[in-house]
Amino acid sequence: MRVICVLRSGGEYRPEHVIRLRDQVAVWLDAPFACLSDLRFAASRVEVLPLRHGWPGWWAKMELFRPDIAGDLLYFDLDMSIVGDLTEMAQIGRLAIMRDVYRPTGLQSSVMYLPEAARAPVWDDWIRQPAGWMQRHRRIGDQGFLERHWLQSAARWQDALPGQVVSYKADVLGAGLPEAARVVAFHGKPRPWDVGW
């Protein structure tokens, strides 16, 4: 198992956001850390895997499903803040994804445990027509495509490990950090660095 993130050029995220996430993870979990990116950057303790496709924005995340990336992955978006022990998340051993904060029956792909076996069918479906899937799911992005595969089968972090994955806007803002929290999802504005996280 390794921890992984994605940095696609042309947006608001930069290599320093990868380093920030890597440093936070390192406090709470001893695991290899990798970043899929189309940028070259010097980053100690970060394995940089080249993005191979020019899929824009959040669609670059679909490269997590490539068959050449072996092993189970614990994925975090770059705007996550790691605030506690990740051991239980890293050891969950099954497909897990966040329940969408604004669409409670939907999925949010900002924090995922991706077993290698669960990724293969997603890639096979995706790679047949990536442009078509991007057009069809343009409003909610990769999450919409993943719902096609996992809406009925994926564990939700909020159920599997209650209280460990929380939303900054829904759970922390105005109430403070819940005691059990391990990961704070910012999913949009503000970003963690906008509020001193």
mmCIF file of the C-alpha atoms, coordinates in Angstrom:
data_MODEL
# 
_entry.id   MODEL 
# 
loop_
_atom_site.group_PDB 
_atom_site.id 
_atom_site.type_symbol 
_atom_site.label_atom_id 
_atom_site.label_alt_id 
_atom_site.label_comp_id 
_atom_site.label_asym_id 
_atom_site.label_entity_id 
_atom_site.label_seq_id 
_atom_site.pdbx_PDB_ins_code 
_atom_site.Cartn_x 
_atom_site.Cartn_y 
_atom_site.Cartn_z 
_atom_site.occupancy 
_atom_site.B_iso_or_equiv 
_atom_site.pdbx_formal_charge 
_atom_site.auth_seq_id 
_atom_site.auth_comp_id 
_atom_site.auth_asym_id 
_atom_site.auth_atom_id 
_atom_site.pdbx_PDB_model_num 
ATOM 1   C CA . MET A 1 1   ? 0.000   0.000  0.000   1.00 0.00 ? 1   MET A CA 1 
ATOM 2   C CA . ARG A 1 2   ? 1.182   3.497  -0.756  1.00 0.00 ? 2   ARG A CA 1 
ATOM 3   C CA . VAL A 1 3   ? -0.254  6.955  -0.321  1.00 0.00 ? 3   VAL A CA 1 
ATOM 4   C CA . ILE A 1 4   ? -0.791  8.849  -3.559  1.00 0.00 ? 4   ILE A CA 1 
ATOM 5   C CA . CYS A 1 5   ? -1.983  12.214 -4.851  1.00 0.00 ? 5   CYS A CA 1 
ATOM 6   C CA . VAL A 1 6   ? -2.316  13.890 -8.254  1.00 0.00 ? 6   VAL A CA 1 
ATOM 7   C CA . LEU A 1 7   ? -0.873  17.233 -9.379  1.00 0.00 ? 7   LEU A CA 1 
ATOM 8   C CA . ARG A 1 8   ? -1.997  18.399 -12.824 1.00 0.00 ? 8   ARG A CA 1 
ATOM 9   C CA . SER A 1 9   ? -0.411  21.579 -14.187 1.00 0.00 ? 9   SER A CA 1 
ATOM 10  C CA . GLY A 1 10  ? -2.482  24.554 -15.244 1.00 0.00 ? 10  GLY A CA 1 
ATOM 11  C CA . GLY A 1 11  ? -4.573  24.871 -12.097 1.00 0.00 ? 11  GLY A CA 1 
ATOM 12  C CA . GLU A 1 12  ? -4.203  26.410 -8.665  1.00 0.00 ? 12  GLU A CA 1 
ATOM 13  C CA . TYR A 1 13  ? -2.189  23.543 -7.150  1.00 0.00 ? 13  TYR A CA 1 
ATOM 14  C CA . ARG A 1 14  ? 1.612   23.530 -7.142  1.00 0.00 ? 14  ARG A CA 1 
ATOM 15  C CA . PRO A 1 15  ? 4.433   21.229 -5.994  1.00 0.00 ? 15  PRO A CA 1 
ATOM 16  C CA . GLU A 1 16  ? 4.455   22.858 -2.556  1.00 0.00 ? 16  GLU A CA 1 
ATOM 17  C CA . HIS A 1 17  ? 0.939   21.503 -1.999  1.00 0.00 ? 17  HIS A CA 1 
ATOM 18  C CA . VAL A 1 18  ? 2.245   17.996 -2.676  1.00 0.00 ? 18  VAL A CA 1 
ATOM 19  C CA . ILE A 1 19  ? 5.065   18.531 -0.160  1.00 0.00 ? 19  ILE A CA 1 
ATOM 20  C CA . ARG A 1 20  ? 2.584   19.912 2.392   1.00 0.00 ? 20  ARG A CA 1 
ATOM 21  C CA . LEU A 1 21  ? 0.409   16.803 2.069   1.00 0.00 ? 21  LEU A CA 1 
ATOM 22  C CA . ARG A 1 22  ? 3.420   14.468 2.127   1.00 0.00 ? 22  ARG A CA 1 
ATOM 23  C CA . ASP A 1 23  ? 4.771   16.086 5.286   1.00 0.00 ? 23  ASP A CA 1 
ATOM 24  C CA . GLN A 1 24  ? 1.395   15.830 7.024   1.00 0.00 ? 24  GLN A CA 1 
ATOM 25  C CA . VAL A 1 25  ? 1.002   12.170 6.065   1.00 0.00 ? 25  VAL A CA 1 
ATOM 26  C CA . ALA A 1 26  ? 4.543   11.393 7.270   1.00 0.00 ? 26  ALA A CA 1 
ATOM 27  C CA . VAL A 1 27  ? 3.665   12.566 10.782  1.00 0.00 ? 27  VAL A CA 1 
ATOM 28  C CA . TRP A 1 28  ? 0.862   10.013 11.045  1.00 0.00 ? 28  TRP A CA 1 
ATOM 29  C CA . LEU A 1 29  ? 1.780   7.100  8.769   1.00 0.00 ? 29  LEU A CA 1 
ATOM 30  C CA . ASP A 1 30  ? 4.965   5.354  7.705   1.00 0.00 ? 30  ASP A CA 1 
ATOM 31  C CA . ALA A 1 31  ? 4.186   4.507  4.073   1.00 0.00 ? 31  ALA A CA 1 
ATOM 32  C CA . PRO A 1 32  ? 5.613   5.188  0.624   1.00 0.00 ? 32  PRO A CA 1 
ATOM 33  C CA . PHE A 1 33  ? 4.246   8.391  -0.918  1.00 0.00 ? 33  PHE A CA 1 
ATOM 34  C CA . ALA A 1 34  ? 3.822   9.054  -4.636  1.00 0.00 ? 34  ALA A CA 1 
ATOM 35  C CA . CYS A 1 35  ? 2.398   11.792 -6.833  1.00 0.00 ? 35  CYS A CA 1 
ATOM 36  C CA . LEU A 1 36  ? 1.056   11.435 -10.347 1.00 0.00 ? 36  LEU A CA 1 
ATOM 37  C CA . SER A 1 37  ? 2.062   14.626 -12.129 1.00 0.00 ? 37  SER A CA 1 
ATOM 38  C CA . ASP A 1 38  ? 2.905   16.211 -15.462 1.00 0.00 ? 38  ASP A CA 1 
ATOM 39  C CA . LEU A 1 39  ? 5.370   18.521 -13.696 1.00 0.00 ? 39  LEU A CA 1 
ATOM 40  C CA . ARG A 1 40  ? 8.968   17.824 -12.809 1.00 0.00 ? 40  ARG A CA 1 
ATOM 41  C CA . PHE A 1 41  ? 9.828   18.939 -9.327  1.00 0.00 ? 41  PHE A CA 1 
ATOM 42  C CA . ALA A 1 42  ? 12.426  18.091 -6.757  1.00 0.00 ? 42  ALA A CA 1 
ATOM 43  C CA . ALA A 1 43  ? 10.666  16.510 -3.850  1.00 0.00 ? 43  ALA A CA 1 
ATOM 44  C CA . SER A 1 44  ? 12.479  14.470 -1.280  1.00 0.00 ? 44  SER A CA 1 
ATOM 45  C CA . ARG A 1 45  ? 10.545  11.406 -0.187  1.00 0.00 ? 45  ARG A CA 1 
ATOM 46  C CA . VAL A 1 46  ? 8.019   11.790 -3.039  1.00 0.00 ? 46  VAL A CA 1 
ATOM 47  C CA . GLU A 1 47  ? 8.062   9.415  -5.982  1.00 0.00 ? 47  GLU A CA 1 
ATOM 48  C CA . VAL A 1 48  ? 6.792   11.343 -9.008  1.00 0.00 ? 48  VAL A CA 1 
ATOM 49  C CA . LEU A 1 49  ? 4.954   9.169  -11.533 1.00 0.00 ? 49  LEU A CA 1 
ATOM 50  C CA . PRO A 1 50  ? 4.392   10.841 -14.911 1.00 0.00 ? 50  PRO A CA 1 
ATOM 51  C CA . LEU A 1 51  ? 0.852   11.507 -16.064 1.00 0.00 ? 51  LEU A CA 1 
ATOM 52  C CA . ARG A 1 52  ? 0.499   9.899  -19.491 1.00 0.00 ? 52  ARG A CA 1 
ATOM 53  C CA . HIS A 1 53  ? -2.706  11.467 -20.746 1.00 0.00 ? 53  HIS A CA 1 
ATOM 54  C CA . GLY A 1 54  ? -3.714  15.083 -21.185 1.00 0.00 ? 54  GLY A CA 1 
ATOM 55  C CA . TRP A 1 55  ? -6.993  14.790 -19.329 1.00 0.00 ? 55  TRP A CA 1 
ATOM 56  C CA . PRO A 1 56  ? -7.845  18.207 -17.865 1.00 0.00 ? 56  PRO A CA 1 
ATOM 57  C CA . GLY A 1 57  ? -8.406  19.209 -14.265 1.00 0.00 ? 57  GLY A CA 1 
ATOM 58  C CA . TRP A 1 58  ? -9.923  16.627 -11.965 1.00 0.00 ? 58  TRP A CA 1 
ATOM 59  C CA . TRP A 1 59  ? -10.042 14.097 -14.802 1.00 0.00 ? 59  TRP A CA 1 
ATOM 60  C CA . ALA A 1 60  ? -6.296  13.569 -14.345 1.00 0.00 ? 60  ALA A CA 1 
ATOM 61  C CA . LYS A 1 61  ? -7.313  11.494 -11.291 1.00 0.00 ? 61  LYS A CA 1 
ATOM 62  C CA . MET A 1 62  ? -8.476  8.765  -13.638 1.00 0.00 ? 62  MET A CA 1 
ATOM 63  C CA . GLU A 1 63  ? -4.820  7.861  -14.158 1.00 0.00 ? 63  GLU A CA 1 
ATOM 64  C CA . LEU A 1 64  ? -4.901  6.365  -10.648 1.00 0.00 ? 64  LEU A CA 1 
ATOM 65  C CA . PHE A 1 65  ? -6.634  3.433  -12.313 1.00 0.00 ? 65  PHE A CA 1 
ATOM 66  C CA . ARG A 1 66  ? -3.889  2.687  -14.857 1.00 0.00 ? 66  ARG A CA 1 
ATOM 67  C CA . PRO A 1 67  ? -2.876  -0.987 -14.877 1.00 0.00 ? 67  PRO A CA 1 
ATOM 68  C CA . ASP A 1 68  ? 0.840   -0.153 -14.604 1.00 0.00 ? 68  ASP A CA 1 
ATOM 69  C CA . ILE A 1 69  ? 0.339   1.294  -11.098 1.00 0.00 ? 69  ILE A CA 1 
ATOM 70  C CA . ALA A 1 70  ? 0.550   -1.748 -8.862  1.00 0.00 ? 70  ALA A CA 1 
ATOM 71  C CA . GLY A 1 71  ? -0.684  -2.308 -5.346  1.00 0.00 ? 71  GLY A CA 1 
ATOM 72  C CA . ASP A 1 72  ? -3.340  -0.754 -3.155  1.00 0.00 ? 72  ASP A CA 1 
ATOM 73  C CA . LEU A 1 73  ? -3.505  3.038  -2.943  1.00 0.00 ? 73  LEU A CA 1 
ATOM 74  C CA . LEU A 1 74  ? -4.650  5.443  -0.253  1.00 0.00 ? 74  LEU A CA 1 
ATOM 75  C CA . TYR A 1 75  ? -5.496  8.568  -2.234  1.00 0.00 ? 75  TYR A CA 1 
ATOM 76  C CA . PHE A 1 76  ? -5.875  12.146 -0.987  1.00 0.00 ? 76  PHE A CA 1 
ATOM 77  C CA . ASP A 1 77  ? -6.760  15.320 -2.876  1.00 0.00 ? 77  ASP A CA 1 
ATOM 78  C CA . LEU A 1 78  ? -4.210  18.079 -2.376  1.00 0.00 ? 78  LEU A CA 1 
ATOM 79  C CA . ASP A 1 79  ? -6.632  20.198 -0.329  1.00 0.00 ? 79  ASP A CA 1 
ATOM 80  C CA . MET A 1 80  ? -6.964  17.608 2.438   1.00 0.00 ? 80  MET A CA 1 
ATOM 81  C CA . SER A 1 81  ? -5.488  18.243 5.877   1.00 0.00 ? 81  SER A CA 1 
ATOM 82  C CA . ILE A 1 82  ? -4.160  15.266 7.812   1.00 0.00 ? 82  ILE A CA 1 
ATOM 83  C CA . VAL A 1 83  ? -4.747  15.797 11.534  1.00 0.00 ? 83  VAL A CA 1 
ATOM 84  C CA . GLY A 1 84  ? -4.512  12.350 13.098  1.00 0.00 ? 84  GLY A CA 1 
ATOM 85  C CA . ASP A 1 85  ? -3.336  8.740  12.939  1.00 0.00 ? 85  ASP A CA 1 
ATOM 86  C CA . LEU A 1 86  ? -3.993  7.197  9.508   1.00 0.00 ? 86  LEU A CA 1 
ATOM 87  C CA . THR A 1 87  ? -3.318  3.591  10.541  1.00 0.00 ? 87  THR A CA 1 
ATOM 88  C CA . GLU A 1 88  ? -6.935  2.421  10.414  1.00 0.00 ? 88  GLU A CA 1 
ATOM 89  C CA . MET A 1 89  ? -7.498  4.074  7.061   1.00 0.00 ? 89  MET A CA 1 
ATOM 90  C CA . ALA A 1 90  ? -4.348  2.498  5.628   1.00 0.00 ? 90  ALA A CA 1 
ATOM 91  C CA . GLN A 1 91  ? -5.369  -0.927 6.925   1.00 0.00 ? 91  GLN A CA 1 
ATOM 92  C CA . ILE A 1 92  ? -9.009  -0.887 5.794   1.00 0.00 ? 92  ILE A CA 1 
ATOM 93  C CA . GLY A 1 93  ? -8.120  -3.308 2.989   1.00 0.00 ? 93  GLY A CA 1 
ATOM 94  C CA . ARG A 1 94  ? -11.258 -2.703 0.924   1.00 0.00 ? 94  ARG A CA 1 
ATOM 95  C CA . LEU A 1 95  ? -12.645 -0.134 -1.448  1.00 0.00 ? 95  LEU A CA 1 
ATOM 96  C CA . ALA A 1 96  ? -13.590 2.975  0.524   1.00 0.00 ? 96  ALA A CA 1 
ATOM 97  C CA . ILE A 1 97  ? -14.608 6.447  -0.602  1.00 0.00 ? 97  ILE A CA 1 
ATOM 98  C CA . MET A 1 98  ? -16.116 9.508  1.004   1.00 0.00 ? 98  MET A CA 1 
ATOM 99  C CA . ARG A 1 99  ? -19.868 10.084 0.968   1.00 0.00 ? 99  ARG A CA 1 
ATOM 100 C CA . ASP A 1 100 ? -20.505 13.383 -0.775  1.00 0.00 ? 100 ASP A CA 1 
ATOM 101 C CA . VAL A 1 101 ? -21.202 16.149 1.720   1.00 0.00 ? 101 VAL A CA 1 
ATOM 102 C CA . TYR A 1 102 ? -23.662 17.978 -0.547  1.00 0.00 ? 102 TYR A CA 1 
ATOM 103 C CA . ARG A 1 103 ? -25.154 14.934 -2.302  1.00 0.00 ? 103 ARG A CA 1 
ATOM 104 C CA . PRO A 1 104 ? -25.524 12.378 0.521   1.00 0.00 ? 104 PRO A CA 1 
ATOM 105 C CA . THR A 1 105 ? -26.491 9.588  -1.891  1.00 0.00 ? 105 THR A CA 1 
ATOM 106 C CA . GLY A 1 106 ? -23.432 10.326 -4.055  1.00 0.00 ? 106 GLY A CA 1 
ATOM 107 C CA . LEU A 1 107 ? -19.693 9.810  -3.797  1.00 0.00 ? 107 LEU A CA 1 
ATOM 108 C CA . GLN A 1 108 ? -16.862 12.272 -3.234  1.00 0.00 ? 108 GLN A CA 1 
ATOM 109 C CA . SER A 1 109 ? -13.471 11.198 -4.558  1.00 0.00 ? 109 SER A CA 1 
ATOM 110 C CA . SER A 1 110 ? -11.274 13.402 -2.374  1.00 0.00 ? 110 SER A CA 1 
ATOM 111 C CA . VAL A 1 111 ? -10.264 10.504 -0.072  1.00 0.00 ? 111 VAL A CA 1 
ATOM 112 C CA . MET A 1 112 ? -10.218 6.931  -1.412  1.00 0.00 ? 112 MET A CA 1 
ATOM 113 C CA . TYR A 1 113 ? -8.763  3.545  -0.561  1.00 0.00 ? 113 TYR A CA 1 
ATOM 114 C CA . LEU A 1 114 ? -8.263  1.872  -3.921  1.00 0.00 ? 114 LEU A CA 1 
ATOM 115 C CA . PRO A 1 115 ? -7.427  -1.838 -3.933  1.00 0.00 ? 115 PRO A CA 1 
ATOM 116 C CA . GLU A 1 116 ? -5.620  -2.828 -7.102  1.00 0.00 ? 116 GLU A CA 1 
ATOM 117 C CA . ALA A 1 117 ? -8.349  -5.316 -8.065  1.00 0.00 ? 117 ALA A CA 1 
ATOM 118 C CA . ALA A 1 118 ? -11.096 -2.699 -7.728  1.00 0.00 ? 118 ALA A CA 1 
ATOM 119 C CA . ARG A 1 119 ? -9.306  -0.294 -10.063 1.00 0.00 ? 119 ARG A CA 1 
ATOM 120 C CA . ALA A 1 120 ? -9.052  -2.600 -13.099 1.00 0.00 ? 120 ALA A CA 1 
ATOM 121 C CA . PRO A 1 121 ? -12.751 -2.657 -14.136 1.00 0.00 ? 121 PRO A CA 1 
ATOM 122 C CA . VAL A 1 122 ? -12.965 1.121  -13.750 1.00 0.00 ? 122 VAL A CA 1 
ATOM 123 C CA . TRP A 1 123 ? -9.970  1.622  -16.038 1.00 0.00 ? 123 TRP A CA 1 
ATOM 124 C CA . ASP A 1 124 ? -11.303 -0.819 -18.634 1.00 0.00 ? 124 ASP A CA 1 
ATOM 125 C CA . ASP A 1 125 ? -14.594 1.084  -18.814 1.00 0.00 ? 125 ASP A CA 1 
ATOM 126 C CA . TRP A 1 126 ? -12.983 4.538  -18.721 1.00 0.00 ? 126 TRP A CA 1 
ATOM 127 C CA . ILE A 1 127 ? -10.292 4.017  -21.347 1.00 0.00 ? 127 ILE A CA 1 
ATOM 128 C CA . ARG A 1 128 ? -12.816 2.890  -23.995 1.00 0.00 ? 128 ARG A CA 1 
ATOM 129 C CA . GLN A 1 129 ? -14.204 6.430  -24.287 1.00 0.00 ? 129 GLN A CA 1 
ATOM 130 C CA . PRO A 1 130 ? -12.631 9.004  -21.933 1.00 0.00 ? 130 PRO A CA 1 
ATOM 131 C CA . ALA A 1 131 ? -13.892 11.987 -23.964 1.00 0.00 ? 131 ALA A CA 1 
ATOM 132 C CA . GLY A 1 132 ? -17.429 10.627 -23.843 1.00 0.00 ? 132 GLY A CA 1 
ATOM 133 C CA . TRP A 1 133 ? -17.318 10.061 -20.083 1.00 0.00 ? 133 TRP A CA 1 
ATOM 134 C CA . MET A 1 134 ? -15.880 13.540 -19.492 1.00 0.00 ? 134 MET A CA 1 
ATOM 135 C CA . GLN A 1 135 ? -18.714 15.065 -21.503 1.00 0.00 ? 135 GLN A CA 1 
ATOM 136 C CA . ARG A 1 136 ? -21.378 12.970 -19.800 1.00 0.00 ? 136 ARG A CA 1 
ATOM 137 C CA . HIS A 1 137 ? -20.125 13.730 -16.264 1.00 0.00 ? 137 HIS A CA 1 
ATOM 138 C CA . ARG A 1 138 ? -18.853 17.283 -16.823 1.00 0.00 ? 138 ARG A CA 1 
ATOM 139 C CA . ARG A 1 139 ? -20.912 18.768 -13.963 1.00 0.00 ? 139 ARG A CA 1 
ATOM 140 C CA . ILE A 1 140 ? -19.680 16.529 -11.119 1.00 0.00 ? 140 ILE A CA 1 
ATOM 141 C CA . GLY A 1 141 ? -16.550 15.147 -12.737 1.00 0.00 ? 141 GLY A CA 1 
ATOM 142 C CA . ASP A 1 142 ? -14.797 11.921 -11.889 1.00 0.00 ? 142 ASP A CA 1 
ATOM 143 C CA . GLN A 1 143 ? -17.155 11.358 -8.969  1.00 0.00 ? 143 GLN A CA 1 
ATOM 144 C CA . GLY A 1 144 ? -20.037 10.885 -11.384 1.00 0.00 ? 144 GLY A CA 1 
ATOM 145 C CA . PHE A 1 145 ? -18.105 8.311  -13.356 1.00 0.00 ? 145 PHE A CA 1 
ATOM 146 C CA . LEU A 1 146 ? -17.049 6.450  -10.198 1.00 0.00 ? 146 LEU A CA 1 
ATOM 147 C CA . GLU A 1 147 ? -20.676 6.326  -9.034  1.00 0.00 ? 147 GLU A CA 1 
ATOM 148 C CA . ARG A 1 148 ? -21.362 4.275  -12.165 1.00 0.00 ? 148 ARG A CA 1 
ATOM 149 C CA . HIS A 1 149 ? -19.128 1.553  -10.711 1.00 0.00 ? 149 HIS A CA 1 
ATOM 150 C CA . TRP A 1 150 ? -19.153 1.964  -6.954  1.00 0.00 ? 150 TRP A CA 1 
ATOM 151 C CA . LEU A 1 151 ? -22.361 3.612  -5.785  1.00 0.00 ? 151 LEU A CA 1 
ATOM 152 C CA . GLN A 1 152 ? -23.698 0.307  -4.463  1.00 0.00 ? 152 GLN A CA 1 
ATOM 153 C CA . SER A 1 153 ? -20.430 -1.425 -3.557  1.00 0.00 ? 153 SER A CA 1 
ATOM 154 C CA . ALA A 1 154 ? -17.908 0.999  -2.035  1.00 0.00 ? 154 ALA A CA 1 
ATOM 155 C CA . ALA A 1 155 ? -17.660 1.441  1.720   1.00 0.00 ? 155 ALA A CA 1 
ATOM 156 C CA . ARG A 1 156 ? -18.134 5.043  2.865   1.00 0.00 ? 156 ARG A CA 1 
ATOM 157 C CA . TRP A 1 157 ? -15.435 6.366  5.178   1.00 0.00 ? 157 TRP A CA 1 
ATOM 158 C CA . GLN A 1 158 ? -18.086 8.031  7.322   1.00 0.00 ? 158 GLN A CA 1 
ATOM 159 C CA . ASP A 1 159 ? -19.622 4.592  8.046   1.00 0.00 ? 159 ASP A CA 1 
ATOM 160 C CA . ALA A 1 160 ? -16.515 2.394  8.073   1.00 0.00 ? 160 ALA A CA 1 
ATOM 161 C CA . LEU A 1 161 ? -14.488 4.688  10.365  1.00 0.00 ? 161 LEU A CA 1 
ATOM 162 C CA . PRO A 1 162 ? -16.999 7.083  11.915  1.00 0.00 ? 162 PRO A CA 1 
ATOM 163 C CA . GLY A 1 163 ? -15.695 10.559 12.614  1.00 0.00 ? 163 GLY A CA 1 
ATOM 164 C CA . GLN A 1 164 ? -12.274 10.051 11.031  1.00 0.00 ? 164 GLN A CA 1 
ATOM 165 C CA . VAL A 1 165 ? -12.994 11.808 7.719   1.00 0.00 ? 165 VAL A CA 1 
ATOM 166 C CA . VAL A 1 166 ? -14.770 15.118 8.199   1.00 0.00 ? 166 VAL A CA 1 
ATOM 167 C CA . SER A 1 167 ? -15.699 18.152 6.137   1.00 0.00 ? 167 SER A CA 1 
ATOM 168 C CA . TYR A 1 168 ? -14.226 21.510 7.058   1.00 0.00 ? 168 TYR A CA 1 
ATOM 169 C CA . LYS A 1 169 ? -17.388 23.377 6.055   1.00 0.00 ? 169 LYS A CA 1 
ATOM 170 C CA . ALA A 1 170 ? -19.951 20.877 7.377   1.00 0.00 ? 170 ALA A CA 1 
ATOM 171 C CA . ASP A 1 171 ? -18.220 19.517 10.494  1.00 0.00 ? 171 ASP A CA 1 
ATOM 172 C CA . VAL A 1 172 ? -15.399 21.822 11.610  1.00 0.00 ? 172 VAL A CA 1 
ATOM 173 C CA . LEU A 1 173 ? -16.307 25.416 10.739  1.00 0.00 ? 173 LEU A CA 1 
ATOM 174 C CA . GLY A 1 174 ? -17.981 27.001 13.749  1.00 0.00 ? 174 GLY A CA 1 
ATOM 175 C CA . ALA A 1 175 ? -17.810 23.799 15.797  1.00 0.00 ? 175 ALA A CA 1 
ATOM 176 C CA . GLY A 1 176 ? -14.089 23.031 16.057  1.00 0.00 ? 176 GLY A CA 1 
ATOM 177 C CA . LEU A 1 177 ? -12.171 19.916 15.115  1.00 0.00 ? 177 LEU A CA 1 
ATOM 178 C CA . PRO A 1 178 ? -14.001 16.728 16.181  1.00 0.00 ? 178 PRO A CA 1 
ATOM 179 C CA . GLU A 1 179 ? -11.924 14.566 18.515  1.00 0.00 ? 179 GLU A CA 1 
ATOM 180 C CA . ALA A 1 180 ? -11.931 11.495 16.259  1.00 0.00 ? 180 ALA A CA 1 
ATOM 181 C CA . ALA A 1 181 ? -10.945 13.416 13.096  1.00 0.00 ? 181 ALA A CA 1 
ATOM 182 C CA . ARG A 1 182 ? -7.993  12.140 11.097  1.00 0.00 ? 182 ARG A CA 1 
ATOM 183 C CA . VAL A 1 183 ? -8.609  13.852 7.742   1.00 0.00 ? 183 VAL A CA 1 
ATOM 184 C CA . VAL A 1 184 ? -10.311 17.177 7.094   1.00 0.00 ? 184 VAL A CA 1 
ATOM 185 C CA . ALA A 1 185 ? -11.737 17.516 3.584   1.00 0.00 ? 185 ALA A CA 1 
ATOM 186 C CA . PHE A 1 186 ? -11.910 21.073 2.304   1.00 0.00 ? 186 PHE A CA 1 
ATOM 187 C CA . HIS A 1 187 ? -13.610 20.236 -1.042  1.00 0.00 ? 187 HIS A CA 1 
ATOM 188 C CA . GLY A 1 188 ? -13.636 23.735 -2.490  1.00 0.00 ? 188 GLY A CA 1 
ATOM 189 C CA . LYS A 1 189 ? -13.098 27.181 -1.027  1.00 0.00 ? 189 LYS A CA 1 
ATOM 190 C CA . PRO A 1 190 ? -11.597 28.010 1.322   1.00 0.00 ? 190 PRO A CA 1 
ATOM 191 C CA . ARG A 1 191 ? -8.489  25.917 0.845   1.00 0.00 ? 191 ARG A CA 1 
ATOM 192 C CA . PRO A 1 192 ? -6.601  24.759 3.969   1.00 0.00 ? 192 PRO A CA 1 
ATOM 193 C CA . TRP A 1 193 ? -3.823  27.318 3.449   1.00 0.00 ? 193 TRP A CA 1 
ATOM 194 C CA . ASP A 1 194 ? -6.442  30.094 3.219   1.00 0.00 ? 194 ASP A CA 1 
ATOM 195 C CA . VAL A 1 195 ? -7.423  29.432 6.838   1.00 0.00 ? 195 VAL A CA 1 
ATOM 196 C CA . GLY A 1 196 ? -3.999  28.623 8.277   1.00 0.00 ? 196 GLY A CA 1 
ATOM 197 C CA . TRP A 1 197 ? -4.227  24.829 8.094   1.00 0.00 ? 197 TRP A CA 1 
# 
